[in-house]
């Protein structure tokens, strides 16, 4: 339910436009299938159980924006969806859409402001204006093609620096808050100051260099979560969990539930 209330969904059907032919009969919503697949993984449900949850669980129905009497879909639809997901690196691109680099910086800024508004609202006096309210007033989901992405990320960096400098000068004790700390680390990860003191974005293909993907912060709410891969196929964002089996000498690392 939080996914719908705070994020307005993880994906939209437009994000999957290239996965399906343009002609033929209307199909199921791929955004809904993708969302159910995430819930299925988190709750360790079989395909049949996940399909049954869509039909019978009011929290699933609400999350997907369905009517209470919606019949849902057949469990075999999950197999077809996973087959499409495995093609051409679609899984990685789908995860990137849920929280892009731009969304990370913007959401970190929003979360820090929300933390301050909740615990020390006086610290924001004279700082937050109407523009900041529009940019950071709600949970961030910019979609596949956000409007003016370079402009937005070039705006978020200076805004974050302004907020942190304001706290440092006037309320240094508030810099220790978890979201303020997350904002500071995400700012350093994604921006740097050039020789003139101007804040610039870091890029993979220049000397400013982003940190290796295995060390990059990917969430302002958990600074230990990372992007990871095993071999050439298995990739995920989250954590590594060590598992061992009696009689087996080597440990295996794989994605844990996140």
Secondary structure as UniProt FT lines:
FT   HELIX           2..7
FT   HELIX           13..19
FT   HELIX           30..43
FT   HELIX           47..56
FT   HELIX           58..64
FT   TURN            68..69
FT   TURN            75..76
FT   HELIX           77..85
FT   TURN            88..89
FT   HELIX           90..98
FT   HELIX           101..119
FT   HELIX           121..124
FT   TURN            125..127
FT   HELIX           130..136
FT   TURN            144..145
FT   TURN            147..148
FT   HELIX           149..170
FT   HELIX           172..176
FT   HELIX           178..190
FT   STRAND          191..193
FT   TURN            195..196
FT   STRAND          199..201
FT   TURN            204..205
FT   TURN            207..208
FT   HELIX           213..215
FT   TURN            220..221
FT   TURN            223..224
FT   STRAND          226..230
FT   TURN            231..233
FT   STRAND          234..238
FT   STRAND          240..243
FT   TURN            246..247
FT   STRAND          252..255
//
